[in-house]
Amino acid sequence: MYLEQMKTTDFKSDEKYTFVIPMGATEQHGPFLPLGTDSFIQDKIIELAETSLPNVIFLPTLRITCSKEHQGFPGSVWIEKDAMELILKNICESLAPQAKNIAIVSWHGGNISTVNRFVEKYKTSFRPLRLEYIQMDSEETLEKTRALLRGGPVDEHAGNSEISMMLACDKALVSVPPKDYPKQTIENAWDTDRLVDVSKDGIIDNHPDWIIDNNIGQRCLLMAAQELKEGIEKMLHADVQR
């Protein structure tokens, strides 16, 4: 279920619900992908998982989040981490009277440290409801993605897998890079808070080749949706066990 599509009268006064807060971003994704890439991918993952989770309520994806590391690239918009934490707190406070579980998910990696800090800081404050961050990029999923990329490294931003995933989401928004478009090897890219200083085109992909394919994108989306589904089901099972 999507919260935006519900009526307030759909909620029963004697029932508690499971809510999911999805987080995307509006930030540069190099010359081949739109600024909303993380949000579009997060939307698609939710779409793929939602049908098998009929009793879970998905909030609208947060589309401007923690992206300050992309400052200097035109169009990138960010919220400071402390402000993002307050936004999450307000959302959870809003949901708390009707909630038994609140899960936070984020395709945009720049949110993860903030979400983990938020969950650790507030998980006891919101009891008895359960507050969790659900990961969608386990080592098993990364290993499968590496196999799809012929054993090469998985891109960290705006490279092979993300371009492929966006092709599967909306190919009209994607420009496929020419095979001879040069790649730059960048180690420890996220040690800086100004990515533009280490990657002029905004791409972080140390794979030597361009491997872009709609089928790869579809499979990556399905793996992320499966991890989301399993994480929520685990939360629901833990709730039953309490």
RATAKA-V688751 format. One record per helix or strand. SS is the DSSP state (helix for helix, strand for strand). FROM is the first residue (numbers start at 1). LEN is the number of residues. If there is no record, write none. Layout:
# RATAKA-V688751
ss:from:len
SS:FROM:LEN
SS:FROM:LEN
This chain:
# RATAKA-V688751
ss:from:len
strand:2:1
helix:3:3
helix:8:3
strand:17:7
strand:26:1
helix:37:14
strand:56:3
strand:62:1
helix:68:3
strand:77:1
helix:81:16
strand:99:8
helix:109:14
strand:130:4
helix:139:10
strand:157:1
helix:160:14
helix:189:3
helix:195:3
strand:204:1
helix:214:28
